[in-house]
Amino acid sequence: MGEFVNSRATDILAIGATAIILVLNLVLLLQTFGVAIPGMAG
């Protein structure tokens, strides 16, 4: 695709942001179902 290819830094940032969002969604689901998460107040 030539000039439209993402740089390696953009790919790494996108993967990192995706991982953070997935972890936060998992935390939210666990809290919703009443699972105690060590290190989190609640």
mmCIF file as Biopython writes it, N, C-alpha, C and O atoms, coordinates in Angstrom:
data_model
#
loop_
_atom_site.group_PDB
_atom_site.id
_atom_site.type_symbol
_atom_site.label_atom_id
_atom_site.label_alt_id
_atom_site.label_comp_id
_atom_site.label_asym_id
_atom_site.label_entity_id
_atom_site.label_seq_id
_atom_site.pdbx_PDB_ins_code
_atom_site.Cartn_x
_atom_site.Cartn_y
_atom_site.Cartn_z
_atom_site.occupancy
_atom_site.B_iso_or_equiv
_atom_site.auth_seq_id
_atom_site.auth_asym_id
_atom_site.pdbx_PDB_model_num
ATOM 1   N N  . MET A ? 1  ? 0.820   -1.192  0.000  1.0 0.0 1  A 1 
ATOM 2   C CA . MET A ? 1  ? 0.000   0.000   0.000  1.0 0.0 1  A 1 
ATOM 3   C C  . MET A ? 1  ? 0.863   1.255   0.000  1.0 0.0 1  A 1 
ATOM 4   O O  . MET A ? 1  ? 0.347   2.371   -0.053 1.0 0.0 1  A 1 
ATOM 5   N N  . GLY A ? 2  ? 2.170   1.071   0.060  1.0 0.0 2  A 1 
ATOM 6   C CA . GLY A ? 2  ? 3.060   2.205   -0.101 1.0 0.0 2  A 1 
ATOM 7   C C  . GLY A ? 2  ? 2.972   3.263   0.975  1.0 0.0 2  A 1 
ATOM 8   O O  . GLY A ? 2  ? 3.260   3.000   2.142  1.0 0.0 2  A 1 
ATOM 9   N N  . GLU A ? 3  ? 2.574   4.457   0.585  1.0 0.0 3  A 1 
ATOM 10  C CA . GLU A ? 3  ? 2.576   5.598   1.505  1.0 0.0 3  A 1 
ATOM 11  C C  . GLU A ? 3  ? 1.502   5.518   2.581  1.0 0.0 3  A 1 
ATOM 12  O O  . GLU A ? 3  ? 1.536   6.290   3.540  1.0 0.0 3  A 1 
ATOM 13  N N  . PHE A ? 4  ? 0.552   4.605   2.443  1.0 0.0 4  A 1 
ATOM 14  C CA . PHE A ? 4  ? -0.549  4.516   3.404  1.0 0.0 4  A 1 
ATOM 15  C C  . PHE A ? 4  ? -0.311  3.487   4.504  1.0 0.0 4  A 1 
ATOM 16  O O  . PHE A ? 4  ? -1.190  3.265   5.337  1.0 0.0 4  A 1 
ATOM 17  N N  . VAL A ? 5  ? 0.845   2.866   4.523  1.0 0.0 5  A 1 
ATOM 18  C CA . VAL A ? 5  ? 1.158   1.860   5.534  1.0 0.0 5  A 1 
ATOM 19  C C  . VAL A ? 5  ? 1.462   2.558   6.861  1.0 0.0 5  A 1 
ATOM 20  O O  . VAL A ? 5  ? 2.165   3.568   6.895  1.0 0.0 5  A 1 
ATOM 21  N N  . ASN A ? 6  ? 0.921   2.004   7.958  1.0 0.0 6  A 1 
ATOM 22  C CA . ASN A ? 6  ? 1.208   2.552   9.291  1.0 0.0 6  A 1 
ATOM 23  C C  . ASN A ? 6  ? 2.656   2.301   9.656  1.0 0.0 6  A 1 
ATOM 24  O O  . ASN A ? 6  ? 3.244   1.294   9.261  1.0 0.0 6  A 1 
ATOM 25  N N  . SER A ? 7  ? 3.228   3.229   10.415 1.0 0.0 7  A 1 
ATOM 26  C CA . SER A ? 7  ? 4.594   3.025   10.893 1.0 0.0 7  A 1 
ATOM 27  C C  . SER A ? 7  ? 4.583   2.006   12.035 1.0 0.0 7  A 1 
ATOM 28  O O  . SER A ? 7  ? 3.532   1.690   12.592 1.0 0.0 7  A 1 
ATOM 29  N N  . ARG A ? 8  ? 5.749   1.509   12.364 1.0 0.0 8  A 1 
ATOM 30  C CA . ARG A ? 8  ? 5.850   0.527   13.450 1.0 0.0 8  A 1 
ATOM 31  C C  . ARG A ? 8  ? 5.384   1.145   14.775 1.0 0.0 8  A 1 
ATOM 32  O O  . ARG A ? 8  ? 4.742   0.472   15.582 1.0 0.0 8  A 1 
ATOM 33  N N  . ALA A ? 9  ? 5.705   2.418   14.994 1.0 0.0 9  A 1 
ATOM 34  C CA . ALA A ? 9  ? 5.289   3.088   16.231 1.0 0.0 9  A 1 
ATOM 35  C C  . ALA A ? 9  ? 3.767   3.162   16.326 1.0 0.0 9  A 1 
ATOM 36  O O  . ALA A ? 9  ? 3.204   2.972   17.404 1.0 0.0 9  A 1 
ATOM 37  N N  . THR A ? 10 ? 3.106   3.433   15.221 1.0 0.0 10 A 1 
ATOM 38  C CA . THR A ? 10 ? 1.644   3.493   15.215 1.0 0.0 10 A 1 
ATOM 39  C C  . THR A ? 10 ? 1.050   2.120   15.519 1.0 0.0 10 A 1 
ATOM 40  O O  . THR A ? 10 ? 0.074   2.013   16.262 1.0 0.0 10 A 1 
ATOM 41  N N  . ASP A ? 11 ? 1.636   1.078   14.947 1.0 0.0 11 A 1 
ATOM 42  C CA . ASP A ? 11 ? 1.162   -0.277  15.215 1.0 0.0 11 A 1 
ATOM 43  C C  . ASP A ? 11 ? 1.321   -0.632  16.693 1.0 0.0 11 A 1 
ATOM 44  O O  . ASP A ? 11 ? 0.415   -1.203  17.301 1.0 0.0 11 A 1 
ATOM 45  N N  . ILE A ? 12 ? 2.469   -0.293  17.263 1.0 0.0 12 A 1 
ATOM 46  C CA . ILE A ? 12 ? 2.713   -0.601  18.672 1.0 0.0 12 A 1 
ATOM 47  C C  . ILE A ? 12 ? 1.750   0.167   19.571 1.0 0.0 12 A 1 
ATOM 48  O O  . ILE A ? 12 ? 1.219   -0.392  20.530 1.0 0.0 12 A 1 
ATOM 49  N N  . LEU A ? 13 ? 1.524   1.435   19.269 1.0 0.0 13 A 1 
ATOM 50  C CA . LEU A ? 13 ? 0.561   2.228   20.045 1.0 0.0 13 A 1 
ATOM 51  C C  . LEU A ? 13 ? -0.848  1.657   19.948 1.0 0.0 13 A 1 
ATOM 52  O O  . LEU A ? 13 ? -1.563  1.596   20.949 1.0 0.0 13 A 1 
ATOM 53  N N  . ALA A ? 14 ? -1.248  1.245   18.767 1.0 0.0 14 A 1 
ATOM 54  C CA . ALA A ? 14 ? -2.590  0.689   18.571 1.0 0.0 14 A 1 
ATOM 55  C C  . ALA A ? 14 ? -2.751  -0.623  19.342 1.0 0.0 14 A 1 
ATOM 56  O O  . ALA A ? 14 ? -3.791  -0.853  19.959 1.0 0.0 14 A 1 
ATOM 57  N N  . ILE A ? 15 ? -1.746  -1.471  19.310 1.0 0.0 15 A 1 
ATOM 58  C CA . ILE A ? 15 ? -1.813  -2.745  20.032 1.0 0.0 15 A 1 
ATOM 59  C C  . ILE A ? 15 ? -1.839  -2.490  21.542 1.0 0.0 15 A 1 
ATOM 60  O O  . ILE A ? 15 ? -2.589  -3.140  22.270 1.0 0.0 15 A 1 
ATOM 61  N N  . GLY A ? 16 ? -1.022  -1.544  22.009 1.0 0.0 16 A 1 
ATOM 62  C CA . GLY A ? 16 ? -1.007  -1.209  23.431 1.0 0.0 16 A 1 
ATOM 63  C C  . GLY A ? 16 ? -2.342  -0.655  23.903 1.0 0.0 16 A 1 
ATOM 64  O O  . GLY A ? 16 ? -2.844  -1.046  24.957 1.0 0.0 16 A 1 
ATOM 65  N N  . ALA A ? 17 ? -2.916  0.252   23.127 1.0 0.0 17 A 1 
ATOM 66  C CA . ALA A ? 17 ? -4.220  0.828   23.495 1.0 0.0 17 A 1 
ATOM 67  C C  . ALA A ? 17 ? -5.304  -0.241  23.514 1.0 0.0 17 A 1 
ATOM 68  O O  . ALA A ? 17 ? -6.173  -0.235  24.385 1.0 0.0 17 A 1 
ATOM 69  N N  . THR A ? 18 ? -5.251  -1.154  22.556 1.0 0.0 18 A 1 
ATOM 70  C CA . THR A ? 18 ? -6.222  -2.244  22.514 1.0 0.0 18 A 1 
ATOM 71  C C  . THR A ? 18 ? -6.093  -3.137  23.741 1.0 0.0 18 A 1 
ATOM 72  O O  . THR A ? 18 ? -7.099  -3.545  24.322 1.0 0.0 18 A 1 
ATOM 73  N N  . ALA A ? 19 ? -4.875  -3.441  24.136 1.0 0.0 19 A 1 
ATOM 74  C CA . ALA A ? 19 ? -4.649  -4.286  25.313 1.0 0.0 19 A 1 
ATOM 75  C C  . ALA A ? 19 ? -5.170  -3.606  26.574 1.0 0.0 19 A 1 
ATOM 76  O O  . ALA A ? 19 ? -5.795  -4.256  27.413 1.0 0.0 19 A 1 
ATOM 77  N N  . ILE A ? 20 ? -4.919  -2.308  26.717 1.0 0.0 20 A 1 
ATOM 78  C CA . ILE A ? 20 ? -5.403  -1.575  27.891 1.0 0.0 20 A 1 
ATOM 79  C C  . ILE A ? 20 ? -6.929  -1.587  27.948 1.0 0.0 20 A 1 
ATOM 80  O O  . ILE A ? 20 ? -7.510  -1.808  29.010 1.0 0.0 20 A 1 
ATOM 81  N N  . ILE A ? 21 ? -7.569  -1.354  26.824 1.0 0.0 21 A 1 
ATOM 82  C CA . ILE A ? 21 ? -9.036  -1.344  26.780 1.0 0.0 21 A 1 
ATOM 83  C C  . ILE A ? 21 ? -9.599  -2.719  27.123 1.0 0.0 21 A 1 
ATOM 84  O O  . ILE A ? 21 ? -10.593 -2.821  27.842 1.0 0.0 21 A 1 
ATOM 85  N N  . LEU A ? 22 ? -8.967  -3.780  26.610 1.0 0.0 22 A 1 
ATOM 86  C CA . LEU A ? 22 ? -9.436  -5.136  26.931 1.0 0.0 22 A 1 
ATOM 87  C C  . LEU A ? 22 ? -9.309  -5.435  28.418 1.0 0.0 22 A 1 
ATOM 88  O O  . LEU A ? 22 ? -10.213 -6.027  29.008 1.0 0.0 22 A 1 
ATOM 89  N N  . VAL A ? 23 ? -8.201  -5.034  29.030 1.0 0.0 23 A 1 
ATOM 90  C CA . VAL A ? 23 ? -8.008  -5.264  30.470 1.0 0.0 23 A 1 
ATOM 91  C C  . VAL A ? 23 ? -9.030  -4.478  31.282 1.0 0.0 23 A 1 
ATOM 92  O O  . VAL A ? 23 ? -9.602  -5.003  32.237 1.0 0.0 23 A 1 
ATOM 93  N N  . LEU A ? 24 ? -9.263  -3.216  30.906 1.0 0.0 24 A 1 
ATOM 94  C CA . LEU A ? 24 ? -10.242 -2.414  31.642 1.0 0.0 24 A 1 
ATOM 95  C C  . LEU A ? 24 ? -11.653 -2.976  31.492 1.0 0.0 24 A 1 
ATOM 96  O O  . LEU A ? 24 ? -12.434 -2.941  32.443 1.0 0.0 24 A 1 
ATOM 97  N N  . ASN A ? 25 ? -11.988 -3.492  30.315 1.0 0.0 25 A 1 
ATOM 98  C CA . ASN A ? 25 ? -13.294 -4.134  30.126 1.0 0.0 25 A 1 
ATOM 99  C C  . ASN A ? 25 ? -13.418 -5.380  30.992 1.0 0.0 25 A 1 
ATOM 100 O O  . ASN A ? 25 ? -14.480 -5.641  31.556 1.0 0.0 25 A 1 
ATOM 101 N N  . LEU A ? 26 ? -12.344 -6.147  31.099 1.0 0.0 26 A 1 
ATOM 102 C CA . LEU A ? 26 ? -12.363 -7.334  31.949 1.0 0.0 26 A 1 
ATOM 103 C C  . LEU A ? 26 ? -12.565 -6.949  33.409 1.0 0.0 26 A 1 
ATOM 104 O O  . LEU A ? 26 ? -13.333 -7.597  34.120 1.0 0.0 26 A 1 
ATOM 105 N N  . VAL A ? 27 ? -11.881 -5.900  33.863 1.0 0.0 27 A 1 
ATOM 106 C CA . VAL A ? 27 ? -12.044 -5.418  35.236 1.0 0.0 27 A 1 
ATOM 107 C C  . VAL A ? 27 ? -13.489 -4.980  35.474 1.0 0.0 27 A 1 
ATOM 108 O O  . VAL A ? 27 ? -14.069 -5.296  36.513 1.0 0.0 27 A 1 
ATOM 109 N N  . LEU A ? 28 ? -14.061 -4.266  34.531 1.0 0.0 28 A 1 
ATOM 110 C CA . LEU A ? 28 ? -15.442 -3.821  34.664 1.0 0.0 28 A 1 
ATOM 111 C C  . LEU A ? 28 ? -16.407 -5.002  34.757 1.0 0.0 28 A 1 
ATOM 112 O O  . LEU A ? 28 ? -17.327 -4.994  35.574 1.0 0.0 28 A 1 
ATOM 113 N N  . LEU A ? 29 ? -16.196 -6.012  33.922 1.0 0.0 29 A 1 
ATOM 114 C CA . LEU A ? 29 ? -17.056 -7.196  33.977 1.0 0.0 29 A 1 
ATOM 115 C C  . LEU A ? 29 ? -16.926 -7.913  35.318 1.0 0.0 29 A 1 
ATOM 116 O O  . LEU A ? 29 ? -17.926 -8.318  35.909 1.0 0.0 29 A 1 
ATOM 117 N N  . LEU A ? 30 ? -15.705 -8.066  35.790 1.0 0.0 30 A 1 
ATOM 118 C CA . LEU A ? 30 ? -15.501 -8.744  37.076 1.0 0.0 30 A 1 
ATOM 119 C C  . LEU A ? 30 ? -16.159 -7.971  38.207 1.0 0.0 30 A 1 
ATOM 120 O O  . LEU A ? 30 ? -16.777 -8.573  39.086 1.0 0.0 30 A 1 
ATOM 121 N N  . GLN A ? 31 ? -16.036 -6.640  38.201 1.0 0.0 31 A 1 
ATOM 122 C CA . GLN A ? 31 ? -16.675 -5.829  39.234 1.0 0.0 31 A 1 
ATOM 123 C C  . GLN A ? 31 ? -18.196 -5.916  39.144 1.0 0.0 31 A 1 
ATOM 124 O O  . GLN A ? 31 ? -18.880 -5.919  40.167 1.0 0.0 31 A 1 
ATOM 125 N N  . THR A ? 32 ? -18.719 -5.985  37.939 1.0 0.0 32 A 1 
ATOM 126 C CA . THR A ? 32 ? -20.164 -6.077  37.751 1.0 0.0 32 A 1 
ATOM 127 C C  . THR A ? 32 ? -20.709 -7.348  38.375 1.0 0.0 32 A 1 
ATOM 128 O O  . THR A ? 32 ? -21.805 -7.339  38.936 1.0 0.0 32 A 1 
ATOM 129 N N  . PHE A ? 33 ? -19.961 -8.442  38.286 1.0 0.0 33 A 1 
ATOM 130 C CA . PHE A ? 33 ? -20.414 -9.721  38.821 1.0 0.0 33 A 1 
ATOM 131 C C  . PHE A ? 33 ? -19.942 -9.957  40.252 1.0 0.0 33 A 1 
ATOM 132 O O  . PHE A ? 33 ? -20.098 -11.059 40.779 1.0 0.0 33 A 1 
ATOM 133 N N  . GLY A ? 34 ? -19.368 -8.938  40.885 1.0 0.0 34 A 1 
ATOM 134 C CA . GLY A ? 34 ? -19.040 -9.009  42.299 1.0 0.0 34 A 1 
ATOM 135 C C  . GLY A ? 34 ? -17.753 -9.734  42.633 1.0 0.0 34 A 1 
ATOM 136 O O  . GLY A ? 34 ? -17.555 -10.141 43.778 1.0 0.0 34 A 1 
ATOM 137 N N  . VAL A ? 35 ? -16.884 -9.902  41.672 1.0 0.0 35 A 1 
ATOM 138 C CA . VAL A ? 35 ? -15.610 -10.573 41.932 1.0 0.0 35 A 1 
ATOM 139 C C  . VAL A ? 35 ? -14.641 -9.557  42.536 1.0 0.0 35 A 1 
ATOM 140 O O  . VAL A ? 35 ? -14.444 -8.468  41.997 1.0 0.0 35 A 1 
ATOM 141 N N  . ALA A ? 36 ? -14.038 -9.938  43.672 1.0 0.0 36 A 1 
ATOM 142 C CA . ALA A ? 36 ? -13.081 -9.058  44.328 1.0 0.0 36 A 1 
ATOM 143 C C  . ALA A ? 36 ? -11.771 -9.066  43.559 1.0 0.0 36 A 1 
ATOM 144 O O  . ALA A ? 36 ? -11.234 -10.127 43.239 1.0 0.0 36 A 1 
ATOM 145 N N  . ILE A ? 37 ? -11.260 -7.874  43.264 1.0 0.0 37 A 1 
ATOM 146 C CA . ILE A ? 37 ? -10.008 -7.730  42.533 1.0 0.0 37 A 1 
ATOM 147 C C  . ILE A ? 37 ? -8.968  -7.188  43.513 1.0 0.0 37 A 1 
ATOM 148 O O  . ILE A ? 37 ? -9.123  -6.083  44.032 1.0 0.0 37 A 1 
ATOM 149 N N  . PRO A ? 38 ? -7.904  -7.963  43.770 1.0 0.0 38 A 1 
ATOM 150 C CA . PRO A ? 38 ? -6.877  -7.500  44.715 1.0 0.0 38 A 1 
ATOM 151 C C  . PRO A ? 38 ? -6.269  -6.162  44.293 1.0 0.0 38 A 1 
ATOM 152 O O  . PRO A ? 38 ? -5.960  -5.946  43.121 1.0 0.0 38 A 1 
ATOM 153 N N  . GLY A ? 39 ? -6.106  -5.276  45.264 1.0 0.0 39 A 1 
ATOM 154 C CA . GLY A ? 39 ? -5.493  -3.981  44.985 1.0 0.0 39 A 1 
ATOM 155 C C  . GLY A ? 39 ? -6.461  -2.908  44.545 1.0 0.0 39 A 1 
ATOM 156 O O  . GLY A ? 39 ? -6.062  -1.764  44.330 1.0 0.0 39 A 1 
ATOM 157 N N  . MET A ? 40 ? -7.728  -3.257  44.406 1.0 0.0 40 A 1 
ATOM 158 C CA . MET A ? 40 ? -8.733  -2.255  43.993 1.0 0.0 40 A 1 
ATOM 159 C C  . MET A ? 40 ? -9.725  -2.063  45.137 1.0 0.0 40 A 1 
ATOM 160 O O  . MET A ? 40 ? -10.241 -3.029  45.699 1.0 0.0 40 A 1 
ATOM 161 N N  . ALA A ? 41 ? -9.977  -0.810  45.466 1.0 0.0 41 A 1 
ATOM 162 C CA . ALA A ? 41 ? -10.943 -0.507  46.519 1.0 0.0 41 A 1 
ATOM 163 C C  . ALA A ? 41 ? -12.354 -0.795  46.006 1.0 0.0 41 A 1 
ATOM 164 O O  . ALA A ? 41 ? -12.650 -0.575  44.831 1.0 0.0 41 A 1 
ATOM 165 N N  . GLY A ? 42 ? -13.188 -1.269  46.856 1.0 0.0 42 A 1 
ATOM 166 C CA . GLY A ? 42 ? -14.539 -1.494  46.408 1.0 0.0 42 A 1 
ATOM 167 C C  . GLY A ? 42 ? -15.220 -2.466  47.260 1.0 0.0 42 A 1 
ATOM 168 O O  . GLY A ? 42 ? -16.386 -2.782  47.026 1.0 0.0 42 A 1 
#
